[in-house]
């Protein structure tokens, strides 16, 4: 490893040198979680009673958002990012839109909430792409609801001015996000695209049929077509969910080389539907994976669900090769988060590694090349980020992550 935390060389050695870190089992590049809302983790195990829809779940999510301040957000996000590290995640894309005080007024430090997330990732030992999100309206032609006031900056110019105050460092990069076509009016989109130039640009896309129907009613176009018309689509863009797409939408996303950020455990938890993952990849759109609302934090499960959901939708097996699933977990996800030098085990790549045990009740007997379809987060032994061991023998450097989570969640739920 060189001084910058990158891999200097890859060699086969007969005996390790003193001080070398042994990685038991199968070593993979570190995983990229392309889509996270850290505060949603507080809802796990609390939103299942009574059924409901995505829209009723959203009201419970807003109640948690209302209780966050920079200190409580830092504590919660630190614990959540540490849980991700235990699951092999070395880089997180945090889709961040809780910017201001509850009444919508800015903190004395306008980016206090974003800086809390940056500090949390640093403490947890993972890389972060903070996707600072523009969120201006509560729906097509509607102002922000009271519960959404702290998300908005007023207009895209003020959003861009605030975002410009966020800085990068060795483990932090800043990207941008359009929350959705319902939350950013068309006369504001160009400003966001301009401010995001050279950065990753993410957007929630067609997660719900109701969003598509409302967009068609407002603009006479699907959300994908609207984003295409306003210059949003391109290789630096990631479309999150991309669940309810037309054939033309798929072709446009593929032709533009937009990454499709699937979050299968969230999409099934919220009854969103099954997106056209194979069709998007075949059209030219790389696939990446995220845990979104963290009903589960297990990137192996996200990868496996990508295949299993396709099986349910098509009644055919083997829709993705194990290698394609690993690419979605690693190289494609890192590229979507603005870390193209990560996600591979090769000279010059960042020394971010995950060691998966092959002797557990889940992995014993598996062929190494198919372990992605058998392993779970519980099978991860060691996680290395930039040459630093963050997880060893399944234990995070911060200690008992369950206790950290319990304490942090108790502070923000009723």
Buried (B, 14 or more C-beta within 10 A) or exposed (E): BEEEBBBEEEEEEEEEEEEEEEBEBBBBBBBBBBBBBBBBBBBBEEBEEEEBEBEEBEEBBBBBBBBBBBEBBBBBBBBBBBBBBBBBBBBBBBBBBBBBEBEBEBBEEBBBBBBBBBBBBBBBBBBBBBBBBBBBBBBBEEEBEEBBBBBBBEBBEBBBEBBEEBEEEEBBBBBBBBBBBBBBBBEBBEBBBEBBEEBBBBBBBBBBEEBBEBBBEBBEBBBBBBBBEBEBBEEBBBBBBBBBBBEEBBBBBBEBBBBBBBBBBBBBBBEBBBBBBBBBBEBBBBBBBBBBBBBBBBBBBBBBBBBBBBEEBEEEEEBBEBEBBBBBBBBBBBBBBBBEEBBBBEEEBBBBBBBBBBEBEBBEEBEBEEBBBBBBBBBBBBBBBBBBBBBBEBEBBBEEBEEBBEEBBEBBEE
